[in-house]
């Protein structure tokens, strides 16, 4: 009987530490998780201390010999470098080691290619892959003709040997046109939401912080939630009805990660910009992760690159079921913080109250007496605002509520405005 089981790639991780302040070991440990998600087994790690990365081979000649020996001793099939390699570095390393050479960007792109399920996600991933490979055709050709298959070969990678730079350029132009159509569709959707006066909360956070689990807990979305990096890729939007009766939209975004490839940021900009056009940012943090503070820094750095700087932020310290209650956690960038466990639903009621409090700050408080002929306006308030008190009287319906600024003129009483602004 012929064994058709897929052989697991065995890789050695290689990083360069440029200063004592670098957390290269932590970065390599994260790269190990990325490699595992992509289907590879890490069998060794190598770190070289240098003032700068070697322009030709990433690491120095001595380390190259050390890595070459390790490849033989550990029966490894290749290496993964913790930084994005230039075409020259990749080719030179392959020639020196006579083994498969990958970098962090290639691994992340490979994971994205495996995770993308919607047509938009597939377009974005293929575009990012082709831009990355456009300048690396020669090096890839040598590596793939020798080794074939494995990490970095999913999606369009399987066809790269037959595609020259002219064909890749043509394909990139076609994908950009398709992506423009997708972007226009997103803009139309955003405009529709704006006209409907439905607030939008964008869920952001480091990959594997529990964003999808939170969306499932709040809305019953039923989307995939696994303890893996980039378990879900395509953005999901679901409706949530708050305890006050107000409806909001929750949008899950792709997870952030340190050294997120610029090709991906560029390709996924329309998706990531969901945060830019949201009314509230829900920043989910994996409190159980020892690198929590570094991950929070990466998220805020990415948000700044996307020009998301003027939104109210609720930081959600997730996975409280996995941490010691004495752990000190704080976020000086956040307007509000909440401790929850999306898995056990602990803290969810408090989170909903906090979302309502933030939305209330963006509204006008009114106190009106509506005639019974204007009862339809109360339903409008109930749907788009926060109805706090409703009392039926002989001369009309008394209402106390908070309403968005956009609909304030639409809910004024017709026979002279008797509303009072409390703010």
C-alpha positions, -999 to +999 in steps of 0.1 A: +000+000+000+014+034-010+015+060+018+001+093+005+005+112+038+018+147+033+053+151+047+056+178+073+083+204+066+110+206+093+124+241+096+150+261+116+140+296+126+167+323+121+166+358+136+189+388+139+191+409+171+202+444+165+203+456+201+199+444+237+164+459+236+152+437+208+128+409+218+141+386+191+135+354+211+098+364+216+095+372+179+110+338+170+085+321+194+057+338+175+072+328+142+072+292+155+034+295+160+031+310+125+051+281+111+030+256+130-002+272+116+012+269+081+019+232+087+056+232+095+075+218+125+102+239+141+132+219+150+157+246+160+162+283+165+193+305+157+198+341+168+227+362+156+237+395+174+247+421+148+248+458+145+229+455+112+215+427+090+240+414+064+229+431+032+238+401+011+229+371+032+208+384+062+232+366+086+270+365+086+292+338+071+299+321+104+262+318+112+256+305+077+280+276+084+263+270+118+229+269+101+242+246+074+254+221+100+221+223+119+202+216+087+221+183+084+221+174+121+183+180+126+173+167+092+156+200+085+142+208+050+147+246+052+149+278+072+125+306+080+140+341+086+122+364+110+124+394+087+114+400+051+144+392+029+154+411-001+156+391-034+194+391-032+194+378+004+170+350-004+189+339-035+223+341-018+211+321+013+196+294-009+229+291-028+249+289+004+226+265+023+213+245-007+180+244+012+146+260+011+147+296+024+116+314+035+109+346+054+082+357+079+063+375+051+061+344+030+047+323+059+020+349+068+010+351+031+008+314+029-015+313+060-037+339+045-039+320+012-051+289+032-076+309+053-092+331+026-127+319+017-146+348+002-139+361-033-127+394-018-103+377+006-089+356-022-084+386-044-066+405-016-043+375-008-034+368-044-026+405-050-003+406-019+014+373-030+020+385-065+035+418-054+058+400-030+069+375-057+072+400-085+108+409-076+117+374-064+110+352-095+145+340-100+151+329-064+117+313-062+122+294-094+154+278-081+139+269-048+107+254-062+123+234-089+144+218-063+120+213-034+084+218-047+053+220-025+051+230+011+048+265+027+046+294+002+032+274-027-006+278-020-027+301-042-011+316-072+023+302-061+016+269-078+017+286-112+047+309-106+072+289-127+051+295-159+045+332-152+070+358-162+071+394-149+049+406-178+021+382-170+024+389-132+021+427-139-010+421-161-026+399-133-018+425-107-036+452-128-066+429-132-068+422-095-065+459-087-095+466-109-115+438-092-104+452-058-116+487-068-151+472-075-150+456-041-140+489-025-168+507-042-192+481-029-179+486+006-183+524+003-219+520-008-225+496+022-210+522+045-231+550+031-262+528+035-253+522+071-248+559+076-282+567+061-298+541+084-282+558+114-270+524+127-238+527+148-209+505+139-183+490+163-152+475+148-135+446+167-098+449+164-069+432+181-038+410+179-043+377+161-057+350+184-069+375+210-104+361+208-121+385+184-142+359+166-151+342+199-163+376+212-184+382+181-200+347+185-207+354+222-224+387+215-243+378+183-243+340+179-225+346+146-213+310+144-180+319+127-149+298+131-130+304+163-099+284+169-068+288+191-046+295+161-030+325+145-053+340+118-080+313+123-104+337+106-095+360+078-125+374+061-144+402+079-178+394+093-205+419+102-234+410+125-262+429+142-264+432+179-294+444+200-283+461+232-302+458+265-317+493+259-332+480+226-308+499+203-293+481+174-256+483+164-234+465+139-203+446+150-176+441+124-148+416+130-115+426+113-084+406+104-060+402+133-029+423+136+006+409+141+041+424+146+060+429+113+027+427+094+038+426+058+032+459+040+019+440+010-009+428+032-017+462+047-019+476+012-040+447-002-063+446+029-066+483+033-103+484+024-110+456+049-089+472+077-105+506+071-137+492+086-121+505+118-115+539+103-152+544+096-166+528+128-181+548+156-164+527+183-133+506+185-135+474+205-099+465+212-097+428+222-066+418+242-054+383+252-048+389+289-033+354+293-005+361+268+028+371+284+035+395+255+002+413+261+018+448+263+039+443+231+008+431+213-012+461+224+016+484+212+015+466+178-023+471+175-021+508+183+008+512+158-013+496+131-043+517+139-021+548+136-008+537+102-045+533+091-052+568+105-076+555+131-069+581+158-101+598+168-124+570+178-135+561+213-118+529+224-131+502+247-102+478+256-116+443+263-092+423+285-103+388+273-095+353+285-099+362+322-107+325+328-070+318+321-053+344+342-046+350+379-069+377+393-039+395+408-024+403+374-022+441+369-036+451+335-042+486+321-044+504+289-036+542+290-048+546+254-083+534+261-114+554+271-129+524+289-116+490+299-136+458+306-125+424+318-143+395+302-141+359+291-158+355+258-155+317+261-175+316+295-195+348+289-182+363+321-182+401+320-204+403+288-232+423+306-207+449+318-193+451+282-228+458+268-234+485+294-200+501+285-209+501+248-242+518+256-224+544+278-200+552+249-229+555+224-248+577+249-219+602+249-224+606+211-261+614+215-283+643+226-306+638+256-342+648+250-374+651+270-405+654+247-442+652+249-455+638+216-491+640+205-506+606+196-505+616+159-467+617+162-463+582+179-443+571+148-414+592+160-411+572+191-406+540+171-378+559+153-362+568+186-366+532+198-347+519+167-319+544+164-317+559+199-319+548+236-355+551+249-353+555+287-388+564+297-421+563+279-453+574+297-488+576+281-508+606+293-540+622+284-523+650+264-498+627+246-468+604+251-440+616+274-405+604+263-371+607+278-344+594+255-309+597+240-309+602+202-280+605+177-273+640+165-282+630+129-318+622+137-324+649+163-343+671+138-365+641+127-378+635+163-386+671+172-423+676+182-442+694+154-461+718+176-431+737+190-401+718+203-404+711+240-372+691+242-346+698+268-309+693+261-292+678+292-257+678+277 
